[in-house]
């Protein structure tokens, strides 16, 4: 009898192992939030990132441009409920050898770039193709739904995959490292198609505790669009509000 029972037990072992390690989606995202810095990360007021970036076009293997000075300033909105719309305040500046390539900003109401104010309909499309990561900070709030879907991997990193739906119906797919609980991928549908970001080269900061990815790569419909290399991170530092004001044309 044991001759027949032993193979059956071997078949059951993998299933038992999976059952023993089966956190639900909400638990995975809560652990990810804690890994990234806990309450201090979730309720950060400002963030400043500095580094450099490489940009590619929709065709061709040669970079379209590079920025040796790439910066982002953020003021977070603690009441955020929509994943893929503008929130808080943001400003991004891209420069090469001291010459501005582009800039884009949002002051809480108006979106603008180096050419002037962007009409709201156009701005909504732009932010819907870019905003998404920060919604994970609000994932534990009422009205959000986190569902675990099939596990995946990026590089050598095994991932829990969690689909987060916000109260407005916006959907974001997060890939969370099964060992460290670092967020390694994020994806969502945009007006430009499927958008995927990968995060790598993490550094752990202190006071406040903060896990920052220093390499962020963006893809649209499977094609790499740009990679940003962050070399400096400042959390909750002072940010001049005038940075977000539309230019006077």
MOMOBEL-V126194 format. One record per backbone hydrogen bond with DSSP energy under -1.0 kcal/mol. NH is the residue of the N-H (numbers start at 1). CO is the residue of the C=O. E is the energy in kcal/mol with one decimal. If there is no record, write none. Layout:
BEGIN
[[NH	CO	E] [NH	CO	E]]
END
This chain:
BEGIN
[[4	1	-1.1] [5	1	-2.1] [6	2	-2.4] [9	5	-2.2] [10	6	-2.0] [11	7	-1.8] [12	8	-1.5] [13	9	-1.3] [16	12	-2.3] [17	13	-2.4] [18	14	-2.2] [19	15	-2.2] [20	16	-2.0] [28	24	-2.2] [29	25	-2.3] [30	26	-2.1] [31	27	-2.4] [32	28	-2.2] [33	29	-2.4] [34	30	-2.0] [35	31	-2.4] [36	32	-1.9] [38	33	-2.5] [42	38	-2.6] [43	39	-2.4] [44	41	-1.1] [47	74	-1.9] [48	234	-2.4] [49	72	-2.5] [50	232	-2.2] [51	70	-2.0] [52	229	-1.9] [53	67	-2.3] [54	227	-2.3] [55	65	-2.9] [56	225	-3.1] [64	55	-2.0] [65	55	-1.7] [67	53	-2.8] [69	95	-1.8] [70	51	-2.7] [71	93	-2.4] [72	49	-2.4] [73	91	-2.6] [74	47	-2.5] [75	89	-2.5] [76	45	-2.1] [80	77	-1.4] [89	75	-2.4] [90	106	-1.9] [91	73	-1.9] [92	104	-2.6] [93	71	-2.1] [94	102	-2.6] [95	69	-2.7] [96	99	-2.4] [99	96	-1.8] [101	94	-3.5] [102	94	-1.4] [104	92	-2.0] [105	112	-2.7] [106	90	-2.6] [107	110	-1.8] [112	105	-2.3] [113	116	-2.5] [116	113	-1.5] [118	111	-3.0] [123	119	-2.7] [124	120	-3.0] [125	121	-1.4] [126	122	-2.0] [127	123	-2.8] [128	124	-2.0] [130	127	-1.6] [131	127	-2.7] [136	133	-1.9] [137	134	-1.9] [138	135	-1.7] [139	136	-1.1] [141	138	-2.3] [144	141	-1.5] [145	165	-2.3] [147	163	-2.5] [149	161	-2.5] [152	159	-1.6] [154	157	-2.2] [157	154	-2.2] [159	152	-3.3] [160	176	-3.2] [162	174	-2.7] [163	147	-3.3] [164	172	-3.3] [165	145	-2.9] [166	170	-2.8] [169	166	-2.2] [172	164	-2.4] [173	187	-3.2] [174	162	-3.1] [175	185	-2.5] [176	160	-3.1] [177	182	-3.1] [178	158	-2.7] [181	177	-1.7] [184	175	-2.7] [185	175	-1.5] [186	197	-1.8] [187	173	-2.3] [188	195	-2.1] [190	193	-1.8] [193	190	-1.8] [195	188	-2.7] [196	219	-2.1] [197	186	-2.7] [198	217	-2.1] [199	184	-2.4] [200	215	-2.1] [203	212	-2.4] [205	210	-3.5] [210	205	-1.7] [211	36	-2.0] [212	203	-2.7] [214	201	-1.7] [215	200	-2.0] [216	228	-2.5] [217	198	-2.1] [218	226	-3.0] [219	196	-2.9] [220	223	-2.3] [221	194	-3.3] [223	220	-1.8] [225	218	-3.3] [226	218	-1.3] [227	54	-2.0] [228	216	-3.0] [229	52	-3.3] [230	214	-1.9] [231	50	-2.9] [232	50	-1.9] [234	48	-2.4] [236	46	-2.7] [243	240	-1.9] [244	241	-1.5]]
END
